[in-house]
Amino acid sequence: MIDRLRPDRLLFLIAKRTFLLRYFYWRCSIPPDGISDQAKGNGVAQNYSEVSKWFRLAATQGNVKAQITLGLMYEKGYGIDQSFTEAHNWYKLAADQGSSTAEQKIVELEML
């Protein structure tokens, strides 16, 4: 499909994806530790349900940090029902992309 796209169309698609990713990061205010200001309640109402929706959106698109954070939310039960199985599944997806943090989280879950 990409080889048949005109260069201007390809640039448009890249710009659109970049905009959507920047909007996601702005919307969730994701700091390096992966937990957003909205999840922490820093300057905004704490709303784990809203945060989990945005992290799920990014995680299903392959964002490793979002997969790890969603795994953490399932592990701790932040805004969603606690589920070690779901946490393991999200950590596994991130680990499959080379995340050592996710691999460590899987080891920690297996020790429970």
N, CA, C and O atoms as CSV, one atom per row, in Angstrom:
chain,resi,resn,atom,element,x,y,z
A,1,MET,N,N,0.818,-1.192,0.000
A,1,MET,CA,C,0.000,0.000,0.000
A,1,MET,C,C,0.868,1.264,0.000
A,1,MET,O,O,0.589,2.209,-0.738
A,2,ILE,N,N,1.907,1.278,0.819
A,2,ILE,CA,C,2.732,2.473,0.935
A,2,ILE,C,C,3.456,2.773,-0.377
A,2,ILE,O,O,3.622,3.938,-0.736
A,3,ASP,N,N,3.889,1.733,-1.098
A,3,ASP,CA,C,4.630,1.989,-2.329
A,3,ASP,C,C,3.760,2.634,-3.400
A,3,ASP,O,O,4.293,3.192,-4.359
A,4,ARG,N,N,2.426,2.576,-3.264
A,4,ARG,CA,C,1.539,3.194,-4.243
A,4,ARG,C,C,1.094,4.595,-3.826
A,4,ARG,O,O,0.408,5.280,-4.585
A,5,LEU,N,N,1.478,5.019,-2.635
A,5,LEU,CA,C,1.085,6.348,-2.177
A,5,LEU,C,C,1.945,7.428,-2.825
A,5,LEU,O,O,3.147,7.259,-3.030
A,6,ARG,N,N,1.301,8.518,-3.133
A,6,ARG,CA,C,2.057,9.673,-3.621
A,6,ARG,C,C,2.859,10.245,-2.457
A,6,ARG,O,O,2.439,10.129,-1.306
A,7,PRO,N,N,3.995,10.855,-2.736
A,7,PRO,CA,C,4.832,11.406,-1.661
A,7,PRO,C,C,4.080,12.402,-0.777
A,7,PRO,O,O,4.273,12.412,0.439
A,8,ASP,N,N,3.230,13.232,-1.366
A,8,ASP,CA,C,2.500,14.212,-0.556
A,8,ASP,C,C,1.502,13.507,0.364
A,8,ASP,O,O,1.285,13.957,1.490
A,9,ARG,N,N,0.904,12.430,-0.085
A,9,ARG,CA,C,-0.047,11.668,0.744
A,9,ARG,C,C,0.695,10.973,1.893
A,9,ARG,O,O,0.209,10.930,3.023
A,10,LEU,N,N,1.865,10.437,1.590
A,10,LEU,CA,C,2.677,9.781,2.611
A,10,LEU,C,C,3.090,10.779,3.693
A,10,LEU,O,O,3.031,10.474,4.884
A,11,LEU,N,N,3.509,11.972,3.269
A,11,LEU,CA,C,3.871,13.001,4.246
A,11,LEU,C,C,2.672,13.404,5.096
A,11,LEU,O,O,2.814,13.660,6.292
A,12,PHE,N,N,1.498,13.460,4.486
A,12,PHE,CA,C,0.288,13.781,5.230
A,12,PHE,C,C,0.018,12.719,6.300
A,12,PHE,O,O,-0.309,13.053,7.439
A,13,LEU,N,N,0.153,11.444,5.933
A,13,LEU,CA,C,-0.098,10.362,6.890
A,13,LEU,C,C,0.906,10.389,8.036
A,13,LEU,O,O,0.548,10.147,9.189
A,14,ILE,N,N,2.158,10.683,7.717
A,14,ILE,CA,C,3.181,10.781,8.767
A,14,ILE,C,C,2.868,11.950,9.700
A,14,ILE,O,O,2.967,11.818,10.920
A,15,ALA,N,N,2.491,13.085,9.130
A,15,ALA,CA,C,2.155,14.258,9.945
A,15,ALA,C,C,0.934,13.982,10.813
A,15,ALA,O,O,0.886,14.406,11.967
A,16,LYS,N,N,-0.045,13.281,10.273
A,16,LYS,CA,C,-1.256,12.964,11.030
A,16,LYS,C,C,-0.919,12.061,12.207
A,16,LYS,O,O,-1.397,12.288,13.319
A,17,ARG,N,N,-0.099,11.040,11.975
A,17,ARG,CA,C,0.286,10.133,13.058
A,17,ARG,C,C,1.084,10.882,14.119
A,17,ARG,O,O,0.866,10.678,15.314
A,18,THR,N,N,2.006,11.750,13.696
A,18,THR,CA,C,2.801,12.527,14.639
A,18,THR,C,C,1.897,13.419,15.482
A,18,THR,O,O,2.083,13.529,16.694
A,19,PHE,N,N,0.920,14.056,14.841
A,19,PHE,CA,C,-0.010,14.912,15.571
A,19,PHE,C,C,-0.790,14.100,16.595
A,19,PHE,O,O,-0.948,14.533,17.736
A,20,LEU,N,N,-1.279,12.925,16.201
A,20,LEU,CA,C,-2.072,12.103,17.117
A,20,LEU,C,C,-1.241,11.643,18.310
A,20,LEU,O,O,-1.732,11.625,19.438
A,21,LEU,N,N,0.009,11.274,18.066
A,21,LEU,CA,C,0.870,10.868,19.173
A,21,LEU,C,C,1.163,12.043,20.101
A,21,LEU,O,O,1.143,11.893,21.323
A,22,ARG,N,N,1.433,13.204,19.526
A,22,ARG,CA,C,1.683,14.381,20.365
A,22,ARG,C,C,0.441,14.750,21.161
A,22,ARG,O,O,0.549,15.145,22.322
A,23,TYR,N,N,-0.744,14.626,20.551
A,23,TYR,CA,C,-1.986,14.915,21.263
A,23,TYR,C,C,-2.165,13.946,22.417
A,23,TYR,O,O,-2.541,14.348,23.518
A,24,PHE,N,N,-1.894,12.661,22.169
A,24,PHE,CA,C,-2.027,11.663,23.224
A,24,PHE,C,C,-1.122,12.004,24.396
A,24,PHE,O,O,-1.565,12.012,25.544
A,25,TYR,N,N,0.166,12.291,24.106
A,25,TYR,CA,C,1.096,12.605,25.185
A,25,TYR,C,C,0.703,13.885,25.912
A,25,TYR,O,O,0.845,13.971,27.132
A,26,TRP,N,N,0.215,14.871,25.183
A,26,TRP,CA,C,-0.246,16.098,25.828
A,26,TRP,C,C,-1.467,15.813,26.679
A,26,TRP,O,O,-1.568,16.289,27.809
A,27,ARG,N,N,-2.410,15.026,26.132
A,27,ARG,CA,C,-3.671,14.744,26.825
A,27,ARG,C,C,-3.425,14.015,28.136
A,27,ARG,O,O,-4.076,14.287,29.144
A,28,CYS,N,N,-2.493,13.102,28.109
A,28,CYS,CA,C,-2.204,12.322,29.316
A,28,CYS,C,C,-1.064,12.911,30.134
A,28,CYS,O,O,-0.821,12.472,31.258
A,29,SER,N,N,-0.371,13.886,29.594
A,29,SER,CA,C,0.776,14.512,30.268
A,29,SER,C,C,1.736,13.456,30.791
A,29,SER,O,O,2.044,13.432,31.983
A,30,ILE,N,N,2.210,12.586,29.913
A,30,ILE,CA,C,3.018,11.450,30.329
A,30,ILE,C,C,4.441,11.892,30.655
A,30,ILE,O,O,5.171,12.335,29.769
A,31,PRO,N,N,4.835,11.775,31.916
A,31,PRO,CA,C,6.217,12.043,32.292
A,31,PRO,C,C,7.062,10.780,32.089
A,31,PRO,O,O,6.517,9.736,31.729
A,32,PRO,N,N,8.366,10.851,32.308
A,32,PRO,CA,C,9.226,9.681,32.090
A,32,PRO,C,C,8.835,8.446,32.899
A,32,PRO,O,O,9.076,7.326,32.448
A,33,ASP,N,N,8.235,8.620,34.089
A,33,ASP,CA,C,7.895,7.439,34.888
A,33,ASP,C,C,6.652,6.730,34.370
A,33,ASP,O,O,6.287,5.674,34.887
A,34,GLY,N,N,5.990,7.296,33.349
A,34,GLY,CA,C,4.879,6.606,32.708
A,34,GLY,C,C,3.519,6.855,33.331
A,34,GLY,O,O,2.509,6.454,32.752
A,35,ILE,N,N,3.452,7.498,34.481
A,35,ILE,CA,C,2.158,7.768,35.111
A,35,ILE,C,C,1.831,9.235,34.879
A,35,ILE,O,O,2.629,10.118,35.193
A,36,SER,N,N,0.664,9.483,34.334
A,36,SER,CA,C,0.307,10.842,33.934
A,36,SER,C,C,-0.084,11.711,35.122
A,36,SER,O,O,-0.382,11.214,36.208
A,37,ASP,N,N,-0.076,13.026,34.890
A,37,ASP,CA,C,-0.538,13.961,35.910
A,37,ASP,C,C,-1.987,13.692,36.272
A,37,ASP,O,O,-2.375,13.824,37.433
A,38,GLN,N,N,-2.796,13.310,35.274
A,38,GLN,CA,C,-4.197,13.037,35.561
A,38,GLN,C,C,-4.333,11.817,36.463
A,38,GLN,O,O,-5.205,11.777,37.331
A,39,ALA,N,N,-3.465,10.814,36.258
A,39,ALA,CA,C,-3.504,9.630,37.110
A,39,ALA,C,C,-3.048,9.969,38.526
A,39,ALA,O,O,-3.576,9.436,39.502
A,40,LYS,N,N,-2.051,10.872,38.629
A,40,LYS,CA,C,-1.535,11.258,39.937
A,40,LYS,C,C,-2.413,12.305,40.619
A,40,LYS,O,O,-2.373,12.450,41.841
A,41,GLY,N,N,-3.204,13.034,39.831
A,41,GLY,CA,C,-4.011,14.099,40.392
A,41,GLY,C,C,-3.240,15.398,40.534
A,41,GLY,O,O,-3.617,16.247,41.341
A,42,ASN,N,N,-2.160,15.575,39.763
A,42,ASN,CA,C,-1.359,16.797,39.817
A,42,ASN,C,C,-2.007,17.902,38.991
A,42,ASN,O,O,-1.877,17.922,37.767
A,43,GLY,N,N,-2.695,18.808,39.647
A,43,GLY,CA,C,-3.279,19.950,38.956
A,43,GLY,C,C,-4.576,19.650,38.223
A,43,GLY,O,O,-5.214,20.565,37.702
A,44,VAL,N,N,-4.972,18.403,38.173
A,44,VAL,CA,C,-6.230,18.026,37.541
A,44,VAL,C,C,-6.917,16.987,38.419
A,44,VAL,O,O,-6.290,16.384,39.289
A,45,ALA,N,N,-8.203,16.787,38.182
A,45,ALA,CA,C,-8.932,15.778,38.946
A,45,ALA,C,C,-8.369,14.394,38.628
A,45,ALA,O,O,-8.137,14.059,37.466
A,46,GLN,N,N,-8.154,13.600,39.668
A,46,GLN,CA,C,-7.620,12.254,39.463
A,46,GLN,C,C,-8.707,11.387,38.842
A,46,GLN,O,O,-9.803,11.263,39.387
A,47,ASN,N,N,-8.395,10.792,37.706
A,47,ASN,CA,C,-9.387,10.017,36.977
A,47,ASN,C,C,-8.704,8.843,36.276
A,47,ASN,O,O,-8.331,8.943,35.107
A,48,TYR,N,N,-8.545,7.738,36.991
A,48,TYR,CA,C,-7.864,6.571,36.431
A,48,TYR,C,C,-8.629,5.965,35.262
A,48,TYR,O,O,-8.021,5.443,34.327
A,49,SER,N,N,-9.953,6.031,35.305
A,49,SER,CA,C,-10.748,5.452,34.214
A,49,SER,C,C,-10.457,6.162,32.900
A,49,SER,O,O,-10.285,5.515,31.867
A,50,GLU,N,N,-10.402,7.488,32.937
A,50,GLU,CA,C,-10.093,8.270,31.737
A,50,GLU,C,C,-8.671,7.982,31.268
A,50,GLU,O,O,-8.424,7.840,30.070
A,51,VAL,N,N,-7.756,7.897,32.197
A,51,VAL,CA,C,-6.359,7.635,31.867
A,51,VAL,C,C,-6.209,6.250,31.243
A,51,VAL,O,O,-5.481,6.084,30.264
A,52,SER,N,N,-6.894,5.259,31.807
A,52,SER,CA,C,-6.778,3.893,31.269
A,52,SER,C,C,-7.276,3.827,29.835
A,52,SER,O,O,-6.749,3.060,29.029
A,53,LYS,N,N,-8.295,4.632,29.507
A,53,LYS,CA,C,-8.806,4.668,28.136
A,53,LYS,C,C,-7.730,5.130,27.165
A,53,LYS,O,O,-7.565,4.549,26.092
A,54,TRP,N,N,-6.994,6.184,27.542
A,54,TRP,CA,C,-5.960,6.726,26.662
A,54,TRP,C,C,-4.750,5.806,26.575
A,54,TRP,O,O,-4.163,5.643,25.506
A,55,PHE,N,N,-4.379,5.205,27.701
A,55,PHE,CA,C,-3.254,4.267,27.667
A,55,PHE,C,C,-3.605,3.035,26.843
A,55,PHE,O,O,-2.758,2.515,26.117
A,56,ARG,N,N,-4.851,2.561,26.947
A,56,ARG,CA,C,-5.266,1.401,26.155
A,56,ARG,C,C,-5.184,1.729,24.658
A,56,ARG,O,O,-4.754,0.897,23.860
A,57,LEU,N,N,-5.591,2.921,24.291
A,57,LEU,CA,C,-5.524,3.344,22.893
A,57,LEU,C,C,-4.088,3.281,22.375
A,57,LEU,O,O,-3.839,2.749,21.293
A,58,ALA,N,N,-3.152,3.818,23.141
A,58,ALA,CA,C,-1.748,3.805,22.725
A,58,ALA,C,C,-1.158,2.398,22.804
A,58,ALA,O,O,-0.372,2.005,21.942
A,59,ALA,N,N,-1.535,1.639,23.833
A,59,ALA,CA,C,-0.988,0.293,24.016
A,59,ALA,C,C,-1.399,-0.637,22.881
A,59,ALA,O,O,-0.599,-1.454,22.425
A,60,THR,N,N,-2.630,-0.518,22.431
A,60,THR,CA,C,-3.087,-1.378,21.338
A,60,THR,C,C,-2.402,-1.017,20.024
A,60,THR,O,O,-2.402,-1.812,19.084
A,61,GLN,N,N,-1.819,0.176,19.954
A,61,GLN,CA,C,-1.081,0.589,18.764
A,61,GLN,C,C,0.409,0.281,18.892
A,61,GLN,O,O,1.204,0.672,18.037
A,62,GLY,N,N,0.787,-0.426,19.967
A,62,GLY,CA,C,2.162,-0.880,20.110
A,62,GLY,C,C,3.093,0.017,20.912
A,62,GLY,O,O,4.304,-0.201,20.905
A,63,ASN,N,N,2.557,1.023,21.604
A,63,ASN,CA,C,3.396,1.904,22.412
A,63,ASN,C,C,3.846,1.163,23.671
A,63,ASN,O,O,3.027,0.794,24.513
A,64,VAL,N,N,5.162,0.949,23.786
A,64,VAL,CA,C,5.710,0.140,24.877
A,64,VAL,C,C,5.440,0.761,26.244
A,64,VAL,O,O,5.036,0.063,27.173
A,65,LYS,N,N,5.662,2.075,26.371
A,65,LYS,CA,C,5.425,2.724,27.670
A,65,LYS,C,C,3.957,2.613,28.084
A,65,LYS,O,O,3.649,2.408,29.258
A,66,ALA,N,N,3.064,2.747,27.119
A,66,ALA,CA,C,1.640,2.615,27.423
A,66,ALA,C,C,1.297,1.178,27.813
A,66,ALA,O,O,0.465,0.964,28.694
A,67,GLN,N,N,1.919,0.199,27.178
A,67,GLN,CA,C,1.678,-1.202,27.521
A,67,GLN,C,C,2.139,-1.492,28.949
A,67,GLN,O,O,1.449,-2.177,29.704
A,68,ILE,N,N,3.305,-0.968,29.309
A,68,ILE,CA,C,3.814,-1.168,30.670
A,68,ILE,C,C,2.908,-0.476,31.682
A,68,ILE,O,O,2.585,-1.043,32.726
A,69,THR,N,N,2.504,0.745,31.371
A,69,THR,CA,C,1.647,1.487,32.297
A,69,THR,C,C,0.292,0.821,32.446
A,69,THR,O,O,-0.238,0.751,33.555
A,70,LEU,N,N,-0.277,0.332,31.360
A,70,LEU,CA,C,-1.552,-0.368,31.443
A,70,LEU,C,C,-1.390,-1.653,32.255
A,70,LEU,O,O,-2.276,-2.021,33.028
A,71,GLY,N,N,-0.259,-2.332,32.078
A,71,GLY,CA,C,0.024,-3.508,32.898
A,71,GLY,C,C,0.076,-3.155,34.373
A,71,GLY,O,O,-0.452,-3.883,35.213
A,72,LEU,N,N,0.715,-2.035,34.685
A,72,LEU,CA,C,0.794,-1.565,36.066
A,72,LEU,C,C,-0.597,-1.242,36.610
A,72,LEU,O,O,-0.910,-1.549,37.760
A,73,MET,N,N,-1.422,-0.623,35.776
A,73,MET,CA,C,-2.778,-0.277,36.213
A,73,MET,C,C,-3.585,-1.540,36.520
A,73,MET,O,O,-4.349,-1.569,37.485
A,74,TYR,N,N,-3.417,-2.580,35.704
A,74,TYR,CA,C,-4.093,-3.848,35.988
A,74,TYR,C,C,-3.502,-4.514,37.225
A,74,TYR,O,O,-4.231,-5.079,38.041
A,75,GLU,N,N,-2.187,-4.446,37.361
A,75,GLU,CA,C,-1.532,-5.075,38.513
A,75,GLU,C,C,-1.993,-4.460,39.825
A,75,GLU,O,O,-2.248,-5.173,40.796
A,76,LYS,N,N,-2.099,-3.133,39.853
A,76,LYS,CA,C,-2.468,-2.418,41.084
A,76,LYS,C,C,-3.966,-2.171,41.214
A,76,LYS,O,O,-4.448,-1.834,42.296
A,77,GLY,N,N,-4.711,-2.338,40.113
A,77,GLY,CA,C,-6.144,-2.074,40.156
A,77,GLY,C,C,-6.483,-0.601,40.092
A,77,GLY,O,O,-7.479,-0.175,40.677
A,78,TYR,N,N,-5.675,0.193,39.394
A,78,TYR,CA,C,-5.918,1.627,39.267
A,78,TYR,C,C,-6.952,1.890,38.174
A,78,TYR,O,O,-6.637,1.778,36.989
A,79,GLY,N,N,-8.169,2.235,38.553
A,79,GLY,CA,C,-9.203,2.617,37.594
A,79,GLY,C,C,-9.840,1.475,36.840
A,79,GLY,O,O,-10.820,1.680,36.122
A,80,ILE,N,N,-9.310,0.285,36.984
A,80,ILE,CA,C,-9.854,-0.905,36.342
A,80,ILE,C,C,-9.751,-2.058,37.334
A,80,ILE,O,O,-8.989,-1.991,38.299
A,81,ASP,N,N,-10.517,-3.107,37.093
A,81,ASP,CA,C,-10.475,-4.252,38.002
A,81,ASP,C,C,-9.081,-4.878,37.989
A,81,ASP,O,O,-8.485,-5.081,36.930
A,82,GLN,N,N,-8.575,-5.178,39.182
A,82,GLN,CA,C,-7.248,-5.764,39.288
A,82,GLN,C,C,-7.245,-7.139,38.622
A,82,GLN,O,O,-8.123,-7.967,38.867
A,83,SER,N,N,-6.253,-7.361,37.785
A,83,SER,CA,C,-6.127,-8.628,37.081
A,83,SER,C,C,-4.655,-8.880,36.771
A,83,SER,O,O,-4.058,-8.212,35.927
A,84,PHE,N,N,-4.082,-9.859,37.473
A,84,PHE,CA,C,-2.686,-10.193,37.232
A,84,PHE,C,C,-2.498,-10.817,35.852
A,84,PHE,O,O,-1.444,-10.670,35.235
A,85,THR,N,N,-3.522,-11.512,35.376
A,85,THR,CA,C,-3.444,-12.110,34.035
A,85,THR,C,C,-3.358,-11.030,32.967
A,85,THR,O,O,-2.519,-11.106,32.070
A,86,GLU,N,N,-4.229,-10.020,33.062
A,86,GLU,CA,C,-4.193,-8.911,32.101
A,86,GLU,C,C,-2.880,-8.133,32.222
A,86,GLU,O,O,-2.292,-7.736,31.216
A,87,ALA,N,N,-2.429,-7.921,33.449
A,87,ALA,CA,C,-1.154,-7.223,33.653
A,87,ALA,C,C,-0.033,-7.991,32.968
A,87,ALA,O,O,0.803,-7.401,32.283
A,88,HIS,N,N,-0.016,-9.300,33.156
A,88,HIS,CA,C,1.014,-10.143,32.528
A,88,HIS,C,C,0.939,-10.031,31.001
A,88,HIS,O,O,1.968,-9.935,30.332
A,89,ASN,N,N,-0.281,-10.042,30.453
A,89,ASN,CA,C,-0.442,-9.946,28.997
A,89,ASN,C,C,0.133,-8.643,28.445
A,89,ASN,O,O,0.800,-8.649,27.410
A,90,TRP,N,N,-0.124,-7.521,29.131
A,90,TRP,CA,C,0.386,-6.232,28.654
A,90,TRP,C,C,1.900,-6.150,28.821
A,90,TRP,O,O,2.599,-5.636,27.948
A,91,TYR,N,N,2.404,-6.660,29.944
A,91,TYR,CA,C,3.852,-6.682,30.138
A,91,TYR,C,C,4.522,-7.549,29.067
A,91,TYR,O,O,5.592,-7.206,28.566
A,92,LYS,N,N,3.890,-8.668,28.723
A,92,LYS,CA,C,4.446,-9.582,27.718
A,92,LYS,C,C,4.544,-8.893,26.360
A,92,LYS,O,O,5.539,-9.048,25.652
A,93,LEU,N,N,3.509,-8.130,25.997
A,93,LEU,CA,C,3.552,-7.397,24.730
A,93,LEU,C,C,4.726,-6.416,24.695
A,93,LEU,O,O,5.409,-6.284,23.679
A,94,ALA,N,N,4.947,-5.735,25.815
A,94,ALA,CA,C,6.064,-4.782,25.883
A,94,ALA,C,C,7.403,-5.520,25.882
A,94,ALA,O,O,8.357,-5.076,25.242
A,95,ALA,N,N,7.475,-6.632,26.590
A,95,ALA,CA,C,8.716,-7.408,26.642
A,95,ALA,C,C,9.071,-7.964,25.264
A,95,ALA,O,O,10.246,-8.040,24.903
A,96,ASP,N,N,8.065,-8.345,24.508
A,96,ASP,CA,C,8.296,-8.851,23.150
A,96,ASP,C,C,8.910,-7.788,22.239
A,96,ASP,O,O,9.507,-8.114,21.214
A,97,GLN,N,N,8.759,-6.516,22.618
A,97,GLN,CA,C,9.353,-5.422,21.851
A,97,GLN,C,C,10.704,-5.002,22.430
A,97,GLN,O,O,11.278,-3.997,22.011
A,98,GLY,N,N,11.207,-5.771,23.391
A,98,GLY,CA,C,12.547,-5.527,23.920
A,98,GLY,C,C,12.628,-4.733,25.206
A,98,GLY,O,O,13.712,-4.277,25.569
A,99,SER,N,N,11.524,-4.551,25.905
A,99,SER,CA,C,11.540,-3.769,27.139
A,99,SER,C,C,12.043,-4.610,28.318
A,99,SER,O,O,11.424,-5.604,28.697
A,100,SER,N,N,13.168,-4.194,28.882
A,100,SER,CA,C,13.704,-4.896,30.052
A,100,SER,C,C,12.850,-4.610,31.290
A,100,SER,O,O,12.753,-5.449,32.186
A,101,THR,N,N,12.238,-3.439,31.339
A,101,THR,CA,C,11.345,-3.104,32.448
A,101,THR,C,C,10.169,-4.069,32.472
A,101,THR,O,O,9.792,-4.571,33.531
A,102,ALA,N,N,9.591,-4.329,31.304
A,102,ALA,CA,C,8.463,-5.252,31.222
A,102,ALA,C,C,8.887,-6.667,31.603
A,102,ALA,O,O,8.137,-7.385,32.265
A,103,GLU,N,N,10.083,-7.066,31.189
A,103,GLU,CA,C,10.578,-8.390,31.560
A,103,GLU,C,C,10.708,-8.513,33.074
A,103,GLU,O,O,10.374,-9.549,33.648
A,104,GLN,N,N,11.196,-7.450,33.721
A,104,GLN,CA,C,11.319,-7.447,35.178
A,104,GLN,C,C,9.946,-7.523,35.848
A,104,GLN,O,O,9.772,-8.233,36.839
A,105,LYS,N,N,8.990,-6.801,35.311
A,105,LYS,CA,C,7.633,-6.823,35.872
A,105,LYS,C,C,7.019,-8.222,35.751
A,105,LYS,O,O,6.285,-8.653,36.641
A,106,ILE,N,N,7.312,-8.926,34.665
A,106,ILE,CA,C,6.799,-10.289,34.487
A,106,ILE,C,C,7.398,-11.196,35.565
A,106,ILE,O,O,6.685,-12.006,36.157
A,107,VAL,N,N,8.695,-11.064,35.820
A,107,VAL,CA,C,9.344,-11.859,36.866
A,107,VAL,C,C,8.712,-11.564,38.217
A,107,VAL,O,O,8.445,-12.482,38.993
A,108,GLU,N,N,8.471,-10.286,38.505
A,108,GLU,CA,C,7.846,-9.904,39.779
A,108,GLU,C,C,6.447,-10.492,39.902
A,108,GLU,O,O,6.066,-10.958,40.975
A,109,LEU,N,N,5.677,-10.475,38.815
A,109,LEU,CA,C,4.324,-11.047,38.851
A,109,LEU,C,C,4.357,-12.547,39.103
A,109,LEU,O,O,3.531,-13.077,39.846
A,110,GLU,N,N,5.304,-13.220,38.491
A,110,GLU,CA,C,5.398,-14.662,38.650
A,110,GLU,C,C,5.812,-15.066,40.056
A,110,GLU,O,O,5.590,-16.205,40.466
A,111,MET,N,N,6.414,-14.136,40.801
A,111,MET,CA,C,6.815,-14.424,42.176
A,111,MET,C,C,5.645,-14.270,43.149
A,111,MET,O,O,5.739,-14.713,44.294
A,112,LEU,N,N,4.554,-13.655,42.717
A,112,LEU,CA,C,3.396,-13.457,43.591
A,112,LEU,C,C,2.662,-14.746,43.834
A,112,LEU,O,O,1.660,-14.759,44.549
